[in-house]
């Protein structure tokens, strides 16, 4: 896939993550908490996977990102901070056990005119390589 196309997809994934985070933070009902958390996890996993397609040190053609699992999560009115695991596997052997790496994340909703924006930083290390997935205006 062309880099330009991947960057367009990335902007859509950022909007999906902003929508999911807004729903998660607005949720006060215990019944829908799990549903919003699954949606947030999925949106974050897609965003990370899209970012990793642009990173040459992550062989996205050989790996697939499966899921996000939080071990700690703290939220405010407009954002969250947490730690957990990113689960991934090798495409050549999809039935093999998944591999996990520890991550830290900061997600923050932002008002950008008429649309909802998001700032984010997700850091993790895998096989000796350090990764920093971030929004354009964030720093690691």
N, C-alpha and C positions, 0 to 999 in steps of 0.2 A: 504494500500500500504506500502511496506517495506521502511524504512528510506533511505536505499541505493538507491533504485529506485527513490525516490523523489529527492534525491540529484543529480542524473543524469539528471532528468527532469529540475531541477533548473539550471544546467549549460547550457542546451539548451535554457531556457527562458532568461538567461543572454545574450546569443548570439543574440536572437531575439530582445531584448531590445537595444543592441548595434547597430544592423542593422537599427532599427527604428529611434533611436536617430541620427545616421549618416545621414539618409535620411531627417529627420526633419531639422537638422542644415544646410544641404546643400541646402535646398529648398529656392528659392528666388521668386518663382512664386506664386502669390496669389491664383490662381486656384487650385493648388495642396497642398497648406498649410493645408486646412481642412482635406484632405485625409491623409497627413503625420501625422497630429495631432491625428486623429482617430487611425491610426496604432500605434503611440507612446503610446496612452492611453491604447489600448488593450494589447500591450506588457508589459506595466508596471502593469496592472491589473493581468495578468497571472503570472508575476514574484512575485508580492505580495501574490497572492493566494497560489502559490507553497511554498513560505517561511512560510506562516501561517499554512500549513499542518504539518510543523515541530515544531510549537509552541503549547505547551499543553494548554496555557491559551486562545487560540482562538479555539473554537469548530468547526473545519472545516466540520465536518460531519453534523452539524446542520445549517451551514451558507454557503452562496455562495456570492462571490464577483462579483458585476455586472459591475461597470464602475469607471472611474476616471474623475473628472471634475476640470479643473484649474480655479482658481480665479485670480492668478497672475503668470506670467511666464517671466523669463528673461534668455536670452541665449547669449552664446559667441561662438567662433569658435569650441570649443570642448566640451561644456557642457551646462547645464541649471540648474537653481534654480527656484523653484516655490512653490506655496501653492494652496490648493484646497480641494476638498471633495472626499472621497472614498465612493462609494455607495454599500451597501450590503443588503441582505435579508435572511429570514429564509427559509430553504428548506421545512419545514413542511407546509408553507403557501406561495407559490411562487407568488400568485396573490395579496398579501398584499403590502402596501406601502413600498418602500425601505427606509433604514435607512442610514443616512450619518454621517461621522466623518471627522473632519478637519485633513489635513495632510500637512507636509512640505517635500520637496524632493530636493536632489542634485544628479544630474546625470553627469558623466564625462567620455568621451571616452578616451581609453588608447590603445596605440600600444603595443601588446604583441607578438613580433616576426612577424610571417606571418598572424596572425589573429587579429581581432579587439576585444579589451576587453572593459570592462566598470566597473567603480567604482560607487557606489550608496549608498545613505542613505535616507530612507523614515521613518519618525516618525509620529506616531499618537497615540491617546488615545481613548479607547472604554470601556465603562462600568467600569471605574476606573482602567483599566489595560493599561499600557504604552507599546507600541510596537516600536521596532527599527528594520527595515528591512534594511540589509546592505550587501555589498559585503565583502568578506573574509578579505580584507586589510583595510577596512574603520572602523571608530569608530563613535559612537553616541555622 
